[in-house]
Amino acid sequence: MKGKDIADVLNFSAFRPEPDDPTATWRRRFPGIRTLMFGIGKQTLSLRPLEKSGRFAKAELHREVKDFKELLNISGAQMREGSDGGWSAVSMHTRYVISLETNLSRRPGSEEMVKTNPRTVLGGRFERGKKYSVTHNPETNSSILLTCDEEQVGRIESAFKETGFKLGRVCCGTYILLKHALGLVNTSKGSDKPASAFIFVLCEGAVCALVQDQDKWIELRSRTDVYEPEDITPALDLVSPFQARIPPEMPIIIVADTMFPGLSEEVGKVFEGHTVQDFSQPDLLWNLILQN
Amino acid sequence: MILPKDIADDFKTDRKEITPPLPAILRLVPILFYLTVVSTIILCGLFLYQLKLANDSILTAQSGLAESQAQVAAAASERKTLEAQILRATDVQGWVEGSRPLQPLVVAVTRSIGEEASLADLKLDRDEESPSSLKLAMRIGTSSPSQLEATTDAISRENFRLLQPEQTLAEGQINYRATIVPLSVTTPEPAETP
């Protein structure tokens, strides 16, 4: 036992998770500590500082960013001033794939194992140089699989480390919002009351659409770098083909990382006759990262 | 269906030596430590305060003791003085009490002195070896033997017997010495010499 261990016990930090412990929520890891939330798109970099009080400070959005590493080299020191120790969470909004898979391994702990030993869970679908996250449908044999490039994660880690940041989490915002939407749709235990919904997720230019019919995940479509915050028409165009394929009584669930004025009406026009529910909230993605 | 709520996905490269947080119950350890420290400080403060009070009490007691000792010494000195006075008074009382049976004798001797004579000196000493007998020494300012005779008669009338009288006449004064014993007391027989 070292002196630091004793000091950690006496100042109670030994009873809190370490800042880079991925199994703990952000709030438990950083109580009363200023942190930074980064969103990395293809040509955008968004920044949302989190104050000590738990409120978000003014957001920054950098456009036409050819390489986020260069931007960090230029403005990293200034950005770091908004944090205590440079602790940051990064949400990737590009260079990932969300897909619908079937017959993946359902062994206990497979959702954790896919991060450490993906081959055992994915079998033949495993590719070298990829990182995975999986969400199983408990009622069917389908699963939602998030795939991202290990090289992209490595680039993010090295770029942030070189500019003095410390990474507490690297995640995919769209995937988090999709799981949040699934949680909103599927609220009854068991298969007595099967839920159906068309889930429409928008996250900093990325779009994901999932059709769930009677608890079954039928179809999933995911694209990155689809729309600009000022114009979401490309996103609507992407999901408009679903209108012909989904049942007329299926509700439309919208979950976006921020509030888009008139989004419900626009979606309602595309999906005529469907009930549209918009669960979007300002800073929804960052709040979910804080809670999870 | 309900999907399991889990922590958000995390793709960052995990550090290997990440240690999980200690169980919450073990928070009692630092809490007890701090309570012990605070209790120790409070108890030390109380002990120091009590020590100060005890020292003050000792000083007060010591000063009281010194004062009492001074009072005792003063009282002892006063008592000594009083005892000395009592002793002296007892002596005086003893002398007065002891001389009371002799007062008629002294009055008789004084009255026996005639007009042409004077009693210059009268001394009565009790014999230490025979307390019942007195050694009489007197000096009468006269050359007349009748005066001495009158005085010895007066002594006899007071029921005293004169033994071993000695008289000298010089310069118109008669020095008379004798041992007088009350008639009721038997004169001790002189011890036989082998």
Interface residues (C-beta under 8 A of the other chain):
Chain A: V9 L10 N11 F12 A14 F15 R16 P17 E18 D20 D21 P22 T23 A24 T25 M92 E111 K115 K131 S133 T135 N137 P138 E139 L146 C148 V153 G154 E157 L167 G168 R169 V170 C171 C172 Y175 I176 K179 L182 G183 N186 T187 S188 K189 G190 S191 P194 A195 D215 L288 I289 N292
Chain B: M1 I2 L3 P4 K5 D6 I7 A8 D9 D10 F11 K12 T13 D14 R15 I18 T19 P20 P21 L22 A24 L26 R27 V29 P30 F33
